Amino acid sequence: MTSLRALCLLGPTGSGKTGAALALARELPVTVINYDSRQVYVDFPIVTAQPEAQELALCPHRLYGFLPTLEAMSAAHFAELARAEIAQVREQGRLPVLVGGTGLYLRALEQGLADIPPVPQEVRQWVLGRMEREGPQALHADLAQADPVTAARLHPNDTQRIARALEVFLGTGRPLTAWFEDQKQGQTGVELCKVGLSYTLGELEPGLSRRIDDMLSRGAVDEVRSAWAATPDRDAPGYSGIGCTELLAHLLDGLDLAEACGLWFRNTRAYAKRQLTWFAKEEGVRWVRPEGLGRLPELARTWDSGAA
């Protein structure tokens, strides 16, 4: 048995993972560890739905809101940070609970990452040059031909990850999907008890719409405006997430706010659909419907005692 163990709540955006973790924290000594690639950014607590002050007060939270907008976070770096947090939480006698929705981060933590050879610098520069000239959506279309599985999980505006996937394909002759299939199992020494919150897309849709309305009422537009004043670089990694992209189009391109919010909802829905597809293929998940979440504390106790 590996020395590092953590409970993991997984599911699509808007499925109530944070609420489930906090309910668990009312009964067990829990520390919540983020594994959402957008919630690491310090400038966007509202747009990325980071826990609010009253939620943060219920238990310790780690890896939320620490990364500047200009900096990128890789899955490998995340796994390194998360392993260190899990180890520290265990030393404190607490239960680490991973909460988020970035499947690749979870894969990196549990399974390790593929040993991809270095990509030649000229390939990388060529891809980045095309990205600058043609934009991410054009390259996303190319990626859909070269590596449809990777393209399906990436937002068409995710400049950093689209470029990385294309440069790997061009530089190695193999898509990222093939490299991931070859990756070695159990490299990181992290054992996860994965509990999935089971929803259909139709069940999620009303809540996704309400959540956007709530973000707007709490100041999402001003949040992005303030971030832009401090970091006026549209290619900054922090802006590539859903919500930021659409609100920047409103603030910088004159897109009507209602139209921006409509696009925000459609992109969020599409992302939730991709997450449902990704997590449905995840192995070893204990799927729980919302009405069954009351069993979560007992499940966590049983697993953490080594009986599960």
C-alpha positions as CSV (number, residue, x, y, z in Angstrom):
1,M,0.0,0.0,0.0
2,T,1.3,3.5,-0.8
3,S,2.1,5.9,1.9
4,L,0.1,8.8,0.4
5,R,-3.7,8.5,0.4
6,A,-6.4,11.1,-0.3
7,L,-10.1,11.2,-0.9
8,C,-11.1,12.8,-4.2
9,L,-14.4,14.3,-5.2
10,L,-14.9,14.5,-8.9
11,G,-17.6,15.6,-11.3
12,P,-18.5,18.3,-13.8
13,T,-18.5,22.0,-13.1
14,G,-21.5,23.0,-11.0
15,S,-22.1,19.5,-9.5
16,G,-21.7,20.6,-5.9
17,K,-18.2,19.2,-5.2
18,T,-17.3,22.1,-2.9
19,G,-20.5,21.8,-0.9
20,A,-20.0,18.0,-0.5
21,A,-16.5,18.6,0.8
22,L,-17.6,21.2,3.3
23,A,-20.4,18.9,4.5
24,L,-17.7,16.2,5.0
25,A,-15.6,18.8,6.9
26,R,-18.4,19.2,9.5
27,E,-17.9,15.6,10.6
28,L,-14.3,14.9,9.9
29,P,-10.9,16.7,10.2
30,V,-10.7,17.6,6.5
31,T,-8.3,19.8,4.5
32,V,-9.5,20.6,1.0
33,I,-6.9,20.6,-1.8
34,N,-7.8,22.1,-5.1
35,Y,-7.2,20.3,-8.4
36,D,-9.0,22.8,-10.7
37,S,-6.7,24.4,-13.3
38,R,-8.6,27.7,-13.2
39,Q,-9.0,28.1,-9.4
40,V,-5.3,28.4,-8.9
41,Y,-5.4,32.0,-10.2
42,V,-5.3,34.7,-7.6
43,D,-7.0,37.4,-9.7
44,F,-10.2,35.5,-10.4
45,P,-11.9,34.1,-7.2
46,I,-15.4,35.0,-8.5
47,V,-15.1,33.9,-12.1
48,T,-13.5,30.6,-11.2
49,A,-15.9,29.9,-8.3
50,Q,-13.3,29.7,-5.6
51,P,-14.5,29.0,-2.1
52,E,-15.8,32.1,-0.4
53,A,-14.7,33.4,3.0
54,Q,-17.4,31.6,5.0
55,E,-16.5,28.3,3.3
56,L,-12.8,28.9,3.8
57,A,-13.5,29.3,7.5
58,L,-14.9,25.8,7.9
59,C,-11.6,24.0,7.2
60,P,-8.2,24.6,5.7
61,H,-8.0,25.0,1.9
62,R,-4.9,24.6,-0.2
63,L,-3.8,25.4,-3.7
64,Y,-6.5,28.0,-4.3
65,G,-5.8,31.5,-5.7
66,F,-2.0,31.7,-5.5
67,L,-0.9,31.9,-9.2
68,P,-0.5,35.3,-11.0
69,T,-2.4,35.8,-14.3
70,L,0.9,35.8,-16.3
71,E,2.0,32.4,-15.1
72,A,1.1,29.0,-16.4
73,M,0.4,25.8,-14.4
74,S,1.4,22.5,-15.9
75,A,-0.1,19.1,-14.8
76,A,3.4,18.0,-13.7
77,H,3.9,21.0,-11.5
78,F,0.5,20.6,-10.0
79,A,1.1,17.0,-9.2
80,E,4.3,18.0,-7.4
81,L,2.5,20.7,-5.4
82,A,-0.4,18.4,-4.6
83,R,1.8,15.6,-3.4
84,A,3.6,17.9,-1.0
85,E,0.2,19.2,0.4
86,I,-1.2,15.7,0.8
87,A,1.9,14.6,2.7
88,Q,1.7,17.7,5.0
89,V,-2.0,17.2,5.7
90,R,-1.4,13.5,6.6
91,E,1.4,14.6,9.0
92,Q,-1.2,16.9,10.7
93,G,-3.5,13.9,11.2
94,R,-6.1,15.3,8.8
95,L,-7.9,13.8,5.8
96,P,-6.9,15.4,2.5
97,V,-9.8,15.8,0.2
98,L,-9.1,16.7,-3.4
99,V,-11.8,18.9,-5.0
100,G,-11.9,20.1,-8.6
101,G,-12.6,19.2,-12.2
102,T,-9.4,19.0,-14.2
103,G,-9.1,15.4,-15.2
104,L,-5.5,15.7,-16.4
105,Y,-4.3,17.1,-13.1
106,L,-5.9,14.1,-11.4
107,R,-4.3,11.7,-13.8
108,A,-0.9,13.3,-13.2
109,L,-1.3,13.0,-9.5
110,E,-2.5,9.4,-9.5
111,Q,-0.6,7.9,-12.4
112,G,2.2,10.1,-13.3
113,L,2.8,11.7,-16.7
114,A,4.1,10.2,-19.9
115,D,7.8,10.5,-20.5
116,I,7.5,12.7,-23.6
117,P,10.8,13.5,-25.3
118,P,11.8,17.2,-25.6
119,V,10.2,19.0,-28.5
120,P,12.6,20.8,-30.8
121,Q,12.7,24.5,-30.2
122,E,12.0,25.2,-33.9
123,V,8.8,23.2,-33.7
124,R,7.7,25.1,-30.7
125,Q,8.4,28.5,-32.2
126,W,6.6,27.5,-35.4
127,V,3.5,26.5,-33.4
128,L,3.6,29.7,-31.3
129,G,4.0,31.8,-34.5
130,R,0.9,30.2,-36.0
131,M,-1.0,30.8,-32.8
132,E,-0.1,34.5,-32.9
133,R,-1.1,34.8,-36.6
134,E,-4.2,32.6,-36.8
135,G,-5.5,32.3,-33.2
136,P,-6.2,29.3,-31.0
137,Q,-9.4,28.3,-32.7
138,A,-7.7,27.6,-36.0
139,L,-5.0,25.5,-34.2
140,H,-7.8,23.7,-32.2
141,A,-9.3,22.7,-35.5
142,D,-6.0,21.2,-36.6
143,L,-5.6,19.5,-33.3
144,A,-9.1,17.9,-33.7
145,Q,-7.7,16.2,-36.9
146,A,-4.4,15.1,-35.3
147,D,-5.6,14.2,-31.8
148,P,-9.4,14.3,-31.5
149,V,-9.4,13.0,-27.9
150,T,-7.2,15.8,-26.6
151,A,-9.0,18.4,-28.7
152,A,-12.3,17.3,-27.2
153,R,-11.2,18.0,-23.7
154,L,-9.7,21.5,-24.5
155,H,-11.5,24.7,-24.8
156,P,-10.9,26.3,-28.3
157,N,-9.5,29.4,-26.6
158,D,-7.0,27.4,-24.4
159,T,-3.9,28.8,-26.1
160,Q,-1.3,27.2,-23.9
161,R,-2.6,23.6,-23.9
162,I,-3.6,23.6,-27.6
163,A,0.0,24.8,-28.5
164,R,1.5,22.1,-26.3
165,A,-0.6,19.3,-27.8
166,L,0.2,20.4,-31.3
167,E,3.9,20.8,-30.7
168,V,4.0,17.3,-29.1
169,F,2.3,15.8,-32.2
170,L,4.6,17.7,-34.6
171,G,7.7,17.2,-32.6
172,T,7.3,13.5,-31.8
173,G,5.0,12.2,-34.5
174,R,2.6,10.9,-31.9
175,P,-0.4,12.6,-30.3
176,L,-0.6,13.3,-26.6
177,T,-3.3,10.7,-26.3
178,A,-0.9,8.0,-27.4
179,W,1.8,9.2,-24.9
180,F,-0.7,9.1,-22.1
181,E,-1.7,5.5,-23.0
182,D,1.9,4.5,-22.6
183,Q,2.4,6.2,-19.2
184,K,3.5,4.1,-16.3
185,Q,1.0,3.4,-13.6
186,G,1.6,4.3,-9.9
187,Q,4.6,6.6,-10.4
188,T,3.5,9.2,-7.8
189,G,2.8,7.1,-4.8
190,V,-0.7,8.6,-4.3
191,E,-3.7,6.3,-3.7
192,L,-7.1,7.9,-4.3
193,C,-10.5,7.0,-3.1
194,K,-12.5,8.6,-6.0
195,V,-16.1,9.6,-5.3
196,G,-18.0,10.9,-8.3
197,L,-21.1,13.2,-8.1
198,S,-23.5,11.8,-10.6
199,Y,-25.5,14.2,-12.7
200,T,-26.9,14.4,-16.2
201,L,-26.1,17.4,-18.3
202,G,-29.8,18.4,-18.2
203,E,-29.8,18.4,-14.4
204,L,-26.7,20.6,-14.4
205,E,-27.9,23.3,-16.9
206,P,-30.2,25.4,-14.6
207,G,-27.6,25.6,-11.9
208,L,-24.9,26.6,-14.4
209,S,-27.1,29.5,-15.6
210,R,-27.8,30.6,-12.0
211,R,-24.2,30.5,-11.1
212,I,-23.2,32.9,-13.9
213,D,-25.9,35.3,-12.7
214,D,-24.6,35.0,-9.2
215,M,-21.0,35.7,-10.4
216,L,-22.2,38.8,-12.2
217,S,-24.0,40.1,-9.1
218,R,-20.9,39.5,-7.0
219,G,-18.7,41.6,-9.4
220,A,-17.3,39.3,-12.0
221,V,-17.1,42.1,-14.6
222,D,-15.1,44.4,-12.2
223,E,-12.9,41.4,-11.3
224,V,-11.8,40.9,-14.9
225,R,-11.5,44.7,-15.5
226,S,-9.2,44.9,-12.5
227,A,-7.1,42.0,-13.6
228,W,-6.8,43.6,-17.1
229,A,-5.6,46.9,-15.6
230,A,-2.8,45.0,-13.8
231,T,-2.0,42.5,-16.6
232,P,-3.0,43.9,-20.0
233,D,-1.9,40.9,-22.0
234,R,-4.6,38.9,-23.7
235,D,-2.3,35.9,-24.1
236,A,-1.7,35.6,-20.3
237,P,-2.6,32.1,-19.2
238,G,-5.0,33.3,-16.5
239,Y,-7.3,34.7,-19.1
240,S,-7.8,31.5,-21.1
241,G,-10.5,30.1,-18.8
242,I,-14.2,30.2,-19.4
243,G,-15.7,33.4,-18.1
244,C,-12.6,35.4,-18.4
245,T,-12.5,35.0,-22.2
246,E,-16.1,36.1,-22.6
247,L,-15.9,39.0,-20.2
248,L,-12.8,40.2,-21.9
249,A,-14.7,40.2,-25.2
250,H,-17.3,42.4,-23.5
251,L,-14.7,44.8,-22.0
252,L,-12.3,45.0,-24.9
253,D,-14.3,44.2,-28.0
254,G,-17.6,45.8,-27.3
255,L,-19.5,42.5,-27.1
256,D,-22.9,43.1,-25.5
257,L,-22.9,41.8,-21.9
258,A,-26.0,39.7,-22.5
259,E,-24.4,38.1,-25.5
260,A,-21.2,37.6,-23.6
261,C,-23.1,35.8,-20.8
262,G,-25.0,33.7,-23.4
263,L,-21.6,32.6,-24.8
264,W,-20.3,32.0,-21.3
265,F,-23.2,29.7,-20.5
266,R,-22.8,27.8,-23.8
267,N,-19.1,27.3,-23.3
268,T,-19.6,26.3,-19.7
269,R,-22.2,23.7,-20.8
270,A,-19.9,22.4,-23.4
271,Y,-17.1,22.1,-20.8
272,A,-19.4,20.2,-18.4
273,K,-20.3,17.8,-21.2
274,R,-16.5,17.2,-21.9
275,Q,-16.0,16.6,-18.2
276,L,-18.9,14.1,-18.0
277,T,-17.3,12.2,-20.9
278,W,-13.8,12.3,-19.3
279,F,-14.9,11.2,-15.8
280,A,-17.2,8.5,-17.1
281,K,-14.0,6.7,-18.3
282,E,-12.2,7.2,-15.0
283,E,-11.5,3.9,-13.3
284,G,-12.4,3.0,-9.7
285,V,-15.0,5.7,-9.1
286,R,-17.7,5.3,-6.5
287,W,-20.6,7.2,-8.1
288,V,-23.0,8.9,-5.8
289,R,-26.3,10.6,-6.6
290,P,-27.0,13.9,-4.7
291,E,-29.5,12.2,-2.5
292,G,-26.8,9.7,-1.4
293,L,-24.2,12.2,-0.2
294,G,-25.2,11.5,3.4
295,R,-23.2,8.3,3.1
296,L,-20.0,10.2,2.3
297,P,-18.6,10.6,5.9
298,E,-19.0,6.8,6.6
299,L,-17.5,6.0,3.2
300,A,-14.5,8.2,4.0
301,R,-14.0,6.8,7.4
302,T,-14.2,3.2,6.2
303,W,-11.7,3.9,3.3
304,D,-9.3,5.9,5.4
305,S,-9.2,3.1,8.0
306,G,-8.0,0.8,5.3
307,A,-11.1,-1.3,5.4
308,A,-12.2,-0.4,1.9
